[in-house]
Amino acid sequence: MEPHNPLVTVIIPNYNHARFLPLCLRAVREQTYSPIEIVMVDDRSTDESVRIAESMGVEVVSTPVNGGPAVARNTGAARANGEILFFVDSDVALAPDAVATAVALLEADPRLGAACGIEDPAPLIRSSRVEDYRALQHHYWSIGSQGEVSFLWSAMFAIRAGVFAEVGPFNPRLTHTEEVDYGHRLGERGHGVLLTSAVHGRMGHDRELRALLRKLFHRGRVRVPLYATRRRFAQGYETPARALGSVAALLAVATLPLPLLLGPVPAVVPALLLAGSLACDAGMYRFVFARKCPLFGLFFMAVHFLVNLVIVAGVAAGALQWLFSPRFRRIYDASSPGSLSSAGGRASSGR
Protein backbone atom coordinates (compact mmCIF):
# COMPACT_ATOMS: atom_id res chain seq x y z
CA MET A 1 0.00 0.00 0.00
CA GLU A 2 1.35 3.39 -0.98
CA PRO A 3 1.85 5.90 1.86
CA HIS A 4 -0.84 8.54 2.26
CA ASN A 5 0.28 12.07 1.49
CA PRO A 6 -1.71 14.72 3.38
CA LEU A 7 -3.37 17.41 1.30
CA VAL A 8 -1.33 20.62 1.36
CA THR A 9 -3.03 23.97 0.84
CA VAL A 10 -0.59 26.50 -0.60
CA ILE A 11 -1.78 29.94 0.51
CA ILE A 12 -0.47 32.90 -1.49
CA PRO A 13 -1.12 36.38 -0.04
CA ASN A 14 -0.63 39.06 -2.68
CA TYR A 15 -0.53 42.83 -2.89
CA ASN A 16 0.72 44.54 -6.07
CA HIS A 17 3.21 41.84 -7.02
CA ALA A 18 2.15 41.46 -10.64
CA ARG A 19 5.75 41.32 -11.87
CA PHE A 20 6.55 38.35 -9.62
CA LEU A 21 3.22 36.54 -9.64
CA PRO A 22 3.63 34.43 -12.82
CA LEU A 23 6.92 33.03 -11.49
CA CYS A 24 5.37 32.34 -8.08
CA LEU A 25 2.31 30.53 -9.44
CA ARG A 26 4.32 28.54 -11.96
CA ALA A 27 6.70 27.37 -9.23
CA VAL A 28 3.79 26.19 -7.06
CA ARG A 29 2.34 24.20 -9.95
CA GLU A 30 5.71 22.59 -10.61
CA GLN A 31 6.11 21.22 -7.08
CA THR A 32 7.11 17.57 -6.86
CA TYR A 33 4.62 17.05 -4.03
CA SER A 34 1.03 15.92 -4.49
CA PRO A 35 -1.79 16.56 -3.61
CA ILE A 36 -1.79 20.38 -3.51
CA GLU A 37 -4.58 22.95 -3.63
CA ILE A 38 -3.87 26.63 -4.28
CA VAL A 39 -5.60 29.46 -2.46
CA MET A 40 -4.50 32.88 -3.68
CA VAL A 41 -5.69 35.87 -1.65
CA ASP A 42 -5.43 39.28 -3.25
CA ASP A 43 -5.26 42.13 -0.75
CA ARG A 44 -7.00 44.65 -3.03
CA SER A 45 -4.10 45.13 -5.45
CA THR A 46 -4.11 48.14 -7.73
CA ASP A 47 -1.97 46.48 -10.42
CA GLU A 48 -2.66 43.59 -12.81
CA SER A 49 -2.29 40.84 -10.19
CA VAL A 50 -5.85 39.51 -10.32
CA ARG A 51 -5.98 39.46 -14.11
CA ILE A 52 -2.63 37.63 -14.28
CA ALA A 53 -3.68 34.98 -11.76
CA GLU A 54 -7.02 34.37 -13.46
CA SER A 55 -5.34 34.13 -16.86
CA MET A 56 -3.23 31.31 -15.41
CA GLY A 57 -6.34 29.50 -14.23
CA VAL A 58 -5.95 30.37 -10.54
CA GLU A 59 -9.07 31.34 -8.63
CA VAL A 60 -8.58 34.51 -6.60
CA VAL A 61 -10.12 35.33 -3.23
CA SER A 62 -10.11 39.05 -2.40
CA THR A 63 -10.03 40.70 1.00
CA PRO A 64 -12.76 43.26 1.73
CA VAL A 65 -10.19 46.07 2.05
CA ASN A 66 -6.40 46.33 1.92
CA GLY A 67 -5.55 44.98 5.37
CA GLY A 68 -1.99 43.68 5.11
CA PRO A 69 -0.35 40.24 5.03
CA ALA A 70 -1.88 39.06 8.32
CA VAL A 71 -5.42 39.59 7.03
CA ALA A 72 -4.59 37.98 3.68
CA ARG A 73 -3.04 34.91 5.31
CA ASN A 74 -5.99 34.51 7.67
CA THR A 75 -8.40 34.76 4.74
CA GLY A 76 -6.51 32.03 2.91
CA ALA A 77 -6.37 29.76 5.96
CA ALA A 78 -10.15 30.08 6.37
CA ARG A 79 -10.61 28.75 2.81
CA ALA A 80 -8.07 25.92 3.14
CA ASN A 81 -8.96 22.22 3.11
CA GLY A 82 -5.47 20.87 3.64
CA GLU A 83 -4.04 19.07 6.66
CA ILE A 84 -0.93 21.19 6.17
CA LEU A 85 -0.88 24.88 5.24
CA PHE A 86 2.06 26.13 3.20
CA PHE A 87 2.21 29.93 3.11
CA VAL A 88 4.30 31.49 0.35
CA ASP A 89 4.47 35.18 -0.49
CA SER A 90 3.61 36.13 -4.05
CA ASP A 91 7.12 37.46 -4.71
CA VAL A 92 8.71 34.06 -4.02
CA ALA A 93 9.33 31.26 -6.53
CA LEU A 94 9.73 28.03 -4.57
CA ALA A 95 12.29 25.39 -5.40
CA PRO A 96 10.53 22.32 -6.91
CA ASP A 97 10.93 20.22 -3.74
CA ALA A 98 10.09 22.98 -1.21
CA VAL A 99 6.65 21.67 -0.26
CA ALA A 100 7.76 18.03 -0.15
CA THR A 101 10.72 18.88 2.09
CA ALA A 102 8.62 20.97 4.47
CA VAL A 103 5.99 18.23 4.80
CA ALA A 104 8.68 15.64 5.52
CA LEU A 105 10.17 17.85 8.25
CA LEU A 106 6.79 18.34 9.95
CA GLU A 107 5.96 14.62 9.81
CA ALA A 108 9.38 13.65 11.19
CA ASP A 109 9.04 15.79 14.33
CA PRO A 110 5.62 16.03 16.06
CA ARG A 111 6.95 18.81 18.34
CA LEU A 112 7.68 21.00 15.34
CA GLY A 113 5.01 23.63 14.81
CA ALA A 114 6.31 25.28 11.65
CA ALA A 115 9.07 24.69 9.10
CA CYS A 116 10.37 27.90 7.48
CA GLY A 117 12.45 28.31 4.36
CA ILE A 118 15.30 30.61 3.40
CA GLU A 119 15.54 32.66 0.22
CA ASP A 120 18.41 32.16 -2.22
CA PRO A 121 21.18 34.81 -2.35
CA ALA A 122 20.05 36.07 -5.78
CA PRO A 123 16.83 38.08 -6.28
CA LEU A 124 13.92 36.57 -8.18
CA ILE A 125 14.03 39.41 -10.72
CA ARG A 126 17.04 41.72 -10.79
CA SER A 127 16.45 45.30 -11.87
CA SER A 128 18.60 47.26 -9.40
CA ARG A 129 21.64 46.91 -7.17
CA VAL A 130 19.39 47.49 -4.17
CA GLU A 131 17.71 44.14 -4.90
CA ASP A 132 21.13 42.48 -4.99
CA TYR A 133 22.00 44.08 -1.66
CA ARG A 134 18.82 42.91 0.05
CA ALA A 135 18.99 39.39 -1.37
CA LEU A 136 22.56 38.88 -0.14
CA GLN A 137 22.03 40.58 3.23
CA HIS A 138 18.78 38.78 4.06
CA HIS A 139 20.15 35.43 2.87
CA TYR A 140 23.31 35.73 4.95
CA TRP A 141 21.51 36.76 8.13
CA SER A 142 18.97 33.97 7.61
CA ILE A 143 21.57 31.27 6.95
CA GLY A 144 23.33 32.29 10.15
CA SER A 145 20.07 31.74 12.05
CA GLN A 146 19.37 28.19 10.85
CA GLY A 147 17.93 25.87 13.45
CA GLU A 148 15.26 26.58 16.03
CA VAL A 149 14.14 30.22 16.05
CA SER A 150 11.49 32.19 17.91
CA PHE A 151 9.68 33.84 15.00
CA LEU A 152 8.43 32.83 11.60
CA TRP A 153 10.22 33.46 8.33
CA SER A 154 6.83 34.19 6.82
CA ALA A 155 7.84 34.37 3.14
CA MET A 156 7.63 30.55 2.95
CA PHE A 157 6.64 28.25 5.76
CA ALA A 158 4.57 25.16 6.44
CA ILE A 159 2.38 24.62 9.50
CA ARG A 160 -0.09 21.92 10.43
CA ALA A 161 -3.69 23.09 10.07
CA GLY A 162 -4.37 21.79 13.58
CA VAL A 163 -1.55 23.86 15.03
CA PHE A 164 -2.77 26.96 13.19
CA ALA A 165 -6.26 26.38 14.58
CA GLU A 166 -4.86 25.94 18.10
CA VAL A 167 -2.66 29.04 18.06
CA GLY A 168 -5.21 31.10 16.19
CA PRO A 169 -4.93 33.48 13.23
CA PHE A 170 -2.32 36.18 12.70
CA ASN A 171 -3.09 39.40 14.53
CA PRO A 172 -5.12 41.23 11.85
CA ARG A 173 -4.19 44.67 13.19
CA LEU A 174 -0.48 44.16 12.56
CA THR A 175 0.87 45.30 9.21
CA HIS A 176 4.49 44.79 10.33
CA THR A 177 6.07 42.17 12.62
CA GLU A 178 3.03 39.90 12.56
CA GLU A 179 5.43 37.01 11.97
CA VAL A 180 7.48 37.86 15.06
CA ASP A 181 4.31 37.96 17.14
CA TYR A 182 3.13 34.63 15.72
CA GLY A 183 6.43 32.92 16.44
CA HIS A 184 6.19 33.97 20.08
CA ARG A 185 2.65 32.61 20.24
CA LEU A 186 3.77 29.28 18.78
CA GLY A 187 6.53 29.04 21.38
CA GLU A 188 4.13 29.82 24.21
CA ARG A 189 2.06 26.82 23.08
CA GLY A 190 5.10 24.55 23.05
CA HIS A 191 5.50 24.38 19.27
CA GLY A 192 8.99 24.70 17.82
CA VAL A 193 9.83 26.80 14.76
CA LEU A 194 12.56 25.48 12.46
CA LEU A 195 14.44 27.63 9.96
CA THR A 196 16.23 25.62 7.27
CA SER A 197 17.78 26.17 3.85
CA ALA A 198 16.48 22.73 2.85
CA VAL A 199 13.26 24.62 2.08
CA HIS A 200 14.17 27.45 -0.26
CA GLY A 201 13.31 29.59 -3.26
CA ARG A 202 14.09 32.88 -4.96
CA MET A 203 12.54 36.03 -3.53
CA GLY A 204 11.72 39.40 -5.03
CA HIS A 205 12.92 42.50 -3.23
CA ASP A 206 12.39 46.25 -3.21
CA ARG A 207 13.93 47.97 -6.21
CA GLU A 208 14.25 51.36 -4.56
CA LEU A 209 16.39 52.10 -1.51
CA ARG A 210 13.80 54.49 -0.10
CA ALA A 211 11.12 51.77 0.00
CA LEU A 212 13.49 49.33 1.70
CA LEU A 213 14.59 51.87 4.33
CA ARG A 214 11.01 52.85 5.10
CA LYS A 215 10.10 49.21 5.66
CA LEU A 216 13.08 48.58 7.94
CA PHE A 217 12.37 51.75 9.93
CA HIS A 218 8.80 50.65 10.70
CA ARG A 219 9.87 47.11 11.54
CA GLY A 220 12.37 48.40 14.08
CA ARG A 221 9.79 50.78 15.52
CA VAL A 222 6.97 48.26 15.89
CA ARG A 223 9.18 45.60 17.46
CA VAL A 224 9.68 47.79 20.54
CA PRO A 225 6.35 47.11 22.32
CA LEU A 226 6.63 43.37 21.61
CA TYR A 227 10.08 43.03 23.15
CA ALA A 228 9.28 45.47 25.95
CA THR A 229 6.21 43.45 26.92
CA ARG A 230 7.75 39.99 26.62
CA ARG A 231 11.14 41.09 27.97
CA ARG A 232 13.15 39.02 25.51
CA PHE A 233 14.49 39.45 22.02
CA ALA A 234 13.92 37.11 19.10
CA GLN A 235 16.06 34.00 18.86
CA GLY A 236 17.99 34.11 15.59
CA TYR A 237 18.56 36.92 13.06
CA GLU A 238 18.58 39.82 15.54
CA THR A 239 21.86 38.97 17.25
CA PRO A 240 23.70 41.09 19.83
CA ALA A 241 26.56 41.66 17.35
CA ARG A 242 24.18 43.04 14.73
CA ALA A 243 22.48 45.28 17.27
CA LEU A 244 25.89 46.55 18.40
CA GLY A 245 26.83 47.22 14.77
CA SER A 246 23.77 49.43 14.35
CA VAL A 247 24.48 51.35 17.57
CA ALA A 248 28.14 51.83 16.60
CA ALA A 249 27.08 53.20 13.21
CA LEU A 250 24.84 55.77 14.91
CA LEU A 251 27.58 56.79 17.34
CA ALA A 252 30.06 57.13 14.47
CA VAL A 253 27.79 59.70 12.84
CA ALA A 254 27.00 61.41 16.14
CA THR A 255 30.70 61.93 16.95
CA LEU A 256 31.64 63.37 13.55
CA PRO A 257 31.51 66.97 14.88
CA LEU A 258 34.13 66.23 17.58
CA PRO A 259 37.15 67.28 15.45
CA LEU A 260 35.49 70.62 14.70
CA LEU A 261 34.83 71.24 18.39
CA LEU A 262 37.91 69.75 20.03
CA GLY A 263 40.60 69.63 17.34
CA PRO A 264 41.96 66.85 15.09
CA VAL A 265 42.81 64.26 17.76
CA PRO A 266 39.19 63.26 18.55
CA ALA A 267 38.75 62.35 14.85
CA VAL A 268 39.90 58.89 15.85
CA VAL A 269 36.64 58.36 17.78
CA PRO A 270 34.23 58.21 14.81
CA ALA A 271 36.83 56.25 12.85
CA LEU A 272 37.04 53.61 15.56
CA LEU A 273 33.27 53.47 15.87
CA LEU A 274 32.93 53.00 12.11
CA ALA A 275 35.52 50.23 12.21
CA GLY A 276 33.63 48.61 15.08
CA SER A 277 30.35 48.76 13.17
CA LEU A 278 31.95 47.12 10.14
CA ALA A 279 33.59 44.47 12.30
CA CYS A 280 30.22 43.40 13.69
CA ASP A 281 29.23 42.24 10.20
CA ALA A 282 32.68 41.23 8.96
CA GLY A 283 31.51 37.72 8.07
CA MET A 284 28.75 39.10 5.86
CA TYR A 285 31.14 41.43 4.07
CA ARG A 286 33.53 38.54 3.37
CA PHE A 287 30.55 36.58 2.02
CA VAL A 288 29.63 39.43 -0.34
CA PHE A 289 33.16 40.19 -1.57
CA ALA A 290 33.69 36.49 -2.33
CA ARG A 291 30.66 36.54 -4.67
CA LYS A 292 30.67 40.03 -6.15
CA CYS A 293 33.14 42.52 -7.60
CA PRO A 294 34.93 44.93 -5.24
CA LEU A 295 32.91 47.90 -6.53
CA PHE A 296 29.64 46.23 -5.60
CA GLY A 297 31.16 45.21 -2.27
CA LEU A 298 31.79 48.86 -1.44
CA PHE A 299 28.25 49.73 -2.51
CA PHE A 300 26.95 46.96 -0.26
CA MET A 301 28.91 48.27 2.73
CA ALA A 302 27.65 51.83 2.19
CA VAL A 303 24.02 50.70 1.92
CA HIS A 304 24.32 48.49 4.98
CA PHE A 305 25.79 51.35 7.00
CA LEU A 306 22.73 53.40 6.07
CA VAL A 307 20.47 50.45 6.94
CA ASN A 308 22.08 50.27 10.38
CA LEU A 309 21.30 53.96 10.95
CA VAL A 310 17.68 53.51 9.88
CA ILE A 311 17.18 50.48 12.12
CA VAL A 312 18.45 52.41 15.16
CA ALA A 313 16.28 55.38 14.22
CA GLY A 314 13.25 53.09 14.01
CA VAL A 315 13.94 51.57 17.42
CA ALA A 316 14.46 55.02 18.93
CA ALA A 317 11.16 56.24 17.45
CA GLY A 318 9.44 53.13 18.77
CA ALA A 319 10.87 53.68 22.25
CA LEU A 320 9.55 57.25 22.32
CA GLN A 321 6.17 56.13 21.04
CA TRP A 322 6.07 53.38 23.64
CA LEU A 323 6.72 55.90 26.43
CA PHE A 324 3.97 58.30 25.39
CA SER A 325 1.30 56.16 23.68
CA PRO A 326 -0.67 53.60 25.73
CA ARG A 327 -2.32 52.47 22.52
CA PHE A 328 1.05 51.71 20.94
CA ARG A 329 2.08 49.73 24.00
CA ARG A 330 -0.98 47.50 23.52
CA ILE A 331 -0.71 46.76 19.80
CA TYR A 332 0.23 43.11 20.39
CA ASP A 333 -2.65 42.60 22.79
CA ALA A 334 -5.29 40.63 20.87
CA SER A 335 -8.02 42.16 23.00
CA SER A 336 -7.02 45.79 22.49
CA PRO A 337 -9.41 47.90 20.40
CA GLY A 338 -8.64 49.98 17.37
CA SER A 339 -6.53 49.59 14.28
CA LEU A 340 -2.81 49.67 13.73
CA SER A 341 -2.89 52.10 10.85
CA SER A 342 -0.96 54.66 12.88
CA ALA A 343 1.41 52.14 14.42
CA GLY A 344 2.25 49.81 11.60
CA GLY A 345 2.49 51.95 8.51
CA ARG A 346 0.81 51.14 5.21
CA ALA A 347 -0.42 47.59 4.73
CA SER A 348 1.70 45.46 2.44
CA SER A 349 2.18 41.78 1.73
CA GLY A 350 5.93 42.07 1.20
CA ARG A 351 8.89 41.89 3.53
C-alpha positions as CSV (number, residue, x, y, z in Angstrom):
1,M,0.0,0.0,0.0
2,E,1.4,3.4,-1.0
3,P,1.8,5.9,1.9
4,H,-0.8,8.5,2.3
5,N,0.3,12.1,1.5
6,P,-1.7,14.7,3.4
7,L,-3.4,17.4,1.3
8,V,-1.3,20.6,1.4
9,T,-3.0,24.0,0.8
10,V,-0.6,26.5,-0.6
11,I,-1.8,29.9,0.5
12,I,-0.5,32.9,-1.5
13,P,-1.1,36.4,0.0
14,N,-0.6,39.1,-2.7
15,Y,-0.5,42.8,-2.9
16,N,0.7,44.5,-6.1
17,H,3.2,41.8,-7.0
18,A,2.1,41.5,-10.6
19,R,5.7,41.3,-11.9
20,F,6.6,38.4,-9.6
21,L,3.2,36.5,-9.6
22,P,3.6,34.4,-12.8
23,L,6.9,33.0,-11.5
24,C,5.4,32.3,-8.1
25,L,2.3,30.5,-9.4
26,R,4.3,28.5,-12.0
27,A,6.7,27.4,-9.2
28,V,3.8,26.2,-7.1
29,R,2.3,24.2,-9.9
30,E,5.7,22.6,-10.6
31,Q,6.1,21.2,-7.1
32,T,7.1,17.6,-6.9
33,Y,4.6,17.0,-4.0
34,S,1.0,15.9,-4.5
35,P,-1.8,16.6,-3.6
36,I,-1.8,20.4,-3.5
37,E,-4.6,22.9,-3.6
38,I,-3.9,26.6,-4.3
39,V,-5.6,29.5,-2.5
40,M,-4.5,32.9,-3.7
41,V,-5.7,35.9,-1.7
42,D,-5.4,39.3,-3.2
43,D,-5.3,42.1,-0.7
44,R,-7.0,44.6,-3.0
45,S,-4.1,45.1,-5.4
46,T,-4.1,48.1,-7.7
47,D,-2.0,46.5,-10.4
48,E,-2.7,43.6,-12.8
49,S,-2.3,40.8,-10.2
50,V,-5.9,39.5,-10.3
51,R,-6.0,39.5,-14.1
52,I,-2.6,37.6,-14.3
53,A,-3.7,35.0,-11.8
54,E,-7.0,34.4,-13.5
55,S,-5.3,34.1,-16.9
56,M,-3.2,31.3,-15.4
57,G,-6.3,29.5,-14.2
58,V,-6.0,30.4,-10.5
59,E,-9.1,31.3,-8.6
60,V,-8.6,34.5,-6.6
61,V,-10.1,35.3,-3.2
62,S,-10.1,39.0,-2.4
63,T,-10.0,40.7,1.0
64,P,-12.8,43.3,1.7
65,V,-10.2,46.1,2.1
66,N,-6.4,46.3,1.9
67,G,-5.6,45.0,5.4
68,G,-2.0,43.7,5.1
69,P,-0.4,40.2,5.0
70,A,-1.9,39.1,8.3
71,V,-5.4,39.6,7.0
72,A,-4.6,38.0,3.7
73,R,-3.0,34.9,5.3
74,N,-6.0,34.5,7.7
75,T,-8.4,34.8,4.7
76,G,-6.5,32.0,2.9
77,A,-6.4,29.8,6.0
78,A,-10.2,30.1,6.4
79,R,-10.6,28.8,2.8
80,A,-8.1,25.9,3.1
81,N,-9.0,22.2,3.1
82,G,-5.5,20.9,3.6
83,E,-4.0,19.1,6.7
84,I,-0.9,21.2,6.2
85,L,-0.9,24.9,5.2
86,F,2.1,26.1,3.2
87,F,2.2,29.9,3.1
88,V,4.3,31.5,0.3
89,D,4.5,35.2,-0.5
90,S,3.6,36.1,-4.0
91,D,7.1,37.5,-4.7
92,V,8.7,34.1,-4.0
93,A,9.3,31.3,-6.5
94,L,9.7,28.0,-4.6
95,A,12.3,25.4,-5.4
96,P,10.5,22.3,-6.9
97,D,10.9,20.2,-3.7
98,A,10.1,23.0,-1.2
99,V,6.7,21.7,-0.3
100,A,7.8,18.0,-0.2
101,T,10.7,18.9,2.1
102,A,8.6,21.0,4.5
103,V,6.0,18.2,4.8
104,A,8.7,15.6,5.5
105,L,10.2,17.9,8.2
106,L,6.8,18.3,10.0
107,E,6.0,14.6,9.8
108,A,9.4,13.6,11.2
109,D,9.0,15.8,14.3
110,P,5.6,16.0,16.1
111,R,6.9,18.8,18.3
112,L,7.7,21.0,15.3
113,G,5.0,23.6,14.8
114,A,6.3,25.3,11.7
115,A,9.1,24.7,9.1
116,C,10.4,27.9,7.5
117,G,12.4,28.3,4.4
118,I,15.3,30.6,3.4
119,E,15.5,32.7,0.2
120,D,18.4,32.2,-2.2
121,P,21.2,34.8,-2.4
122,A,20.1,36.1,-5.8
123,P,16.8,38.1,-6.3
124,L,13.9,36.6,-8.2
125,I,14.0,39.4,-10.7
126,R,17.0,41.7,-10.8
127,S,16.4,45.3,-11.9
128,S,18.6,47.3,-9.4
129,R,21.6,46.9,-7.2
130,V,19.4,47.5,-4.2
131,E,17.7,44.1,-4.9
132,D,21.1,42.5,-5.0
133,Y,22.0,44.1,-1.7
134,R,18.8,42.9,0.0
135,A,19.0,39.4,-1.4
136,L,22.6,38.9,-0.1
137,Q,22.0,40.6,3.2
138,H,18.8,38.8,4.1
139,H,20.2,35.4,2.9
140,Y,23.3,35.7,5.0
141,W,21.5,36.8,8.1
142,S,19.0,34.0,7.6
143,I,21.6,31.3,6.9
144,G,23.3,32.3,10.1
145,S,20.1,31.7,12.1
146,Q,19.4,28.2,10.8
147,G,17.9,25.9,13.5
148,E,15.3,26.6,16.0
149,V,14.1,30.2,16.1
150,S,11.5,32.2,17.9
151,F,9.7,33.8,15.0
152,L,8.4,32.8,11.6
153,W,10.2,33.5,8.3
154,S,6.8,34.2,6.8
155,A,7.8,34.4,3.1
156,M,7.6,30.6,2.9
157,F,6.6,28.2,5.8
158,A,4.6,25.2,6.4
159,I,2.4,24.6,9.5
160,R,-0.1,21.9,10.4
161,A,-3.7,23.1,10.1
162,G,-4.4,21.8,13.6
163,V,-1.5,23.9,15.0
164,F,-2.8,27.0,13.2
165,A,-6.3,26.4,14.6
166,E,-4.9,25.9,18.1
167,V,-2.7,29.0,18.1
168,G,-5.2,31.1,16.2
169,P,-4.9,33.5,13.2
170,F,-2.3,36.2,12.7
171,N,-3.1,39.4,14.5
172,P,-5.1,41.2,11.8
173,R,-4.2,44.7,13.2
174,L,-0.5,44.2,12.6
175,T,0.9,45.3,9.2
176,H,4.5,44.8,10.3
177,T,6.1,42.2,12.6
178,E,3.0,39.9,12.6
179,E,5.4,37.0,12.0
180,V,7.5,37.9,15.1
181,D,4.3,38.0,17.1
182,Y,3.1,34.6,15.7
183,G,6.4,32.9,16.4
184,H,6.2,34.0,20.1
185,R,2.7,32.6,20.2
186,L,3.8,29.3,18.8
187,G,6.5,29.0,21.4
188,E,4.1,29.8,24.2
189,R,2.1,26.8,23.1
190,G,5.1,24.5,23.0
191,H,5.5,24.4,19.3
192,G,9.0,24.7,17.8
193,V,9.8,26.8,14.8
194,L,12.6,25.5,12.5
195,L,14.4,27.6,10.0
196,T,16.2,25.6,7.3
197,S,17.8,26.2,3.9
198,A,16.5,22.7,2.8
199,V,13.3,24.6,2.1
200,H,14.2,27.5,-0.3
201,G,13.3,29.6,-3.3
202,R,14.1,32.9,-5.0
203,M,12.5,36.0,-3.5
204,G,11.7,39.4,-5.0
205,H,12.9,42.5,-3.2
206,D,12.4,46.3,-3.2
207,R,13.9,48.0,-6.2
208,E,14.3,51.4,-4.6
209,L,16.4,52.1,-1.5
210,R,13.8,54.5,-0.1
211,A,11.1,51.8,0.0
212,L,13.5,49.3,1.7
213,L,14.6,51.9,4.3
214,R,11.0,52.8,5.1
215,K,10.1,49.2,5.7
216,L,13.1,48.6,7.9
217,F,12.4,51.8,9.9
218,H,8.8,50.6,10.7
219,R,9.9,47.1,11.5
220,G,12.4,48.4,14.1
221,R,9.8,50.8,15.5
222,V,7.0,48.3,15.9
223,R,9.2,45.6,17.5
224,V,9.7,47.8,20.5
225,P,6.4,47.1,22.3
226,L,6.6,43.4,21.6
227,Y,10.1,43.0,23.1
228,A,9.3,45.5,26.0
229,T,6.2,43.5,26.9
230,R,7.8,40.0,26.6
231,R,11.1,41.1,28.0
232,R,13.1,39.0,25.5
233,F,14.5,39.4,22.0
234,A,13.9,37.1,19.1
235,Q,16.1,34.0,18.9
236,G,18.0,34.1,15.6
237,Y,18.6,36.9,13.1
238,E,18.6,39.8,15.5
239,T,21.9,39.0,17.2
240,P,23.7,41.1,19.8
241,A,26.6,41.7,17.4
242,R,24.2,43.0,14.7
243,A,22.5,45.3,17.3
244,L,25.9,46.5,18.4
245,G,26.8,47.2,14.8
246,S,23.8,49.4,14.4
247,V,24.5,51.4,17.6
248,A,28.1,51.8,16.6
249,A,27.1,53.2,13.2
250,L,24.8,55.8,14.9
251,L,27.6,56.8,17.3
252,A,30.1,57.1,14.5
253,V,27.8,59.7,12.8
254,A,27.0,61.4,16.1
255,T,30.7,61.9,16.9
256,L,31.6,63.4,13.5
257,P,31.5,67.0,14.9
258,L,34.1,66.2,17.6
259,P,37.2,67.3,15.5
260,L,35.5,70.6,14.7
261,L,34.8,71.2,18.4
262,L,37.9,69.8,20.0
263,G,40.6,69.6,17.3
264,P,42.0,66.8,15.1
265,V,42.8,64.3,17.8
266,P,39.2,63.3,18.5
267,A,38.7,62.3,14.8
268,V,39.9,58.9,15.8
269,V,36.6,58.4,17.8
270,P,34.2,58.2,14.8
271,A,36.8,56.3,12.8
272,L,37.0,53.6,15.6
273,L,33.3,53.5,15.9
274,L,32.9,53.0,12.1
275,A,35.5,50.2,12.2
276,G,33.6,48.6,15.1
277,S,30.4,48.8,13.2
278,L,31.9,47.1,10.1
279,A,33.6,44.5,12.3
280,C,30.2,43.4,13.7
281,D,29.2,42.2,10.2
282,A,32.7,41.2,9.0
283,G,31.5,37.7,8.1
284,M,28.7,39.1,5.9
285,Y,31.1,41.4,4.1
286,R,33.5,38.5,3.4
287,F,30.6,36.6,2.0
288,V,29.6,39.4,-0.3
289,F,33.2,40.2,-1.6
290,A,33.7,36.5,-2.3
291,R,30.7,36.5,-4.7
292,K,30.7,40.0,-6.1
293,C,33.1,42.5,-7.6
294,P,34.9,44.9,-5.2
295,L,32.9,47.9,-6.5
296,F,29.6,46.2,-5.6
297,G,31.2,45.2,-2.3
298,L,31.8,48.9,-1.4
299,F,28.3,49.7,-2.5
300,F,26.9,47.0,-0.3
301,M,28.9,48.3,2.7
302,A,27.7,51.8,2.2
303,V,24.0,50.7,1.9
304,H,24.3,48.5,5.0
305,F,25.8,51.3,7.0
306,L,22.7,53.4,6.1
307,V,20.5,50.5,6.9
308,N,22.1,50.3,10.4
309,L,21.3,54.0,11.0
310,V,17.7,53.5,9.9
311,I,17.2,50.5,12.1
312,V,18.5,52.4,15.2
313,A,16.3,55.4,14.2
314,G,13.3,53.1,14.0
315,V,13.9,51.6,17.4
316,A,14.5,55.0,18.9
317,A,11.2,56.2,17.5
318,G,9.4,53.1,18.8
319,A,10.9,53.7,22.2
320,L,9.6,57.2,22.3
321,Q,6.2,56.1,21.0
322,W,6.1,53.4,23.6
323,L,6.7,55.9,26.4
324,F,4.0,58.3,25.4
325,S,1.3,56.2,23.7
326,P,-0.7,53.6,25.7
327,R,-2.3,52.5,22.5
328,F,1.0,51.7,20.9
329,R,2.1,49.7,24.0
330,R,-1.0,47.5,23.5
331,I,-0.7,46.8,19.8
332,Y,0.2,43.1,20.4
333,D,-2.6,42.6,22.8
334,A,-5.3,40.6,20.9
335,S,-8.0,42.2,23.0
336,S,-7.0,45.8,22.5
337,P,-9.4,47.9,20.4
338,G,-8.6,50.0,17.4
339,S,-6.5,49.6,14.3
340,L,-2.8,49.7,13.7
341,S,-2.9,52.1,10.8
342,S,-1.0,54.7,12.9
343,A,1.4,52.1,14.4
344,G,2.3,49.8,11.6
345,G,2.5,52.0,8.5
346,R,0.8,51.1,5.2
347,A,-0.4,47.6,4.7
348,S,1.7,45.5,2.4
349,S,2.2,41.8,1.7
350,G,5.9,42.1,1.2
351,R,8.9,41.9,3.5
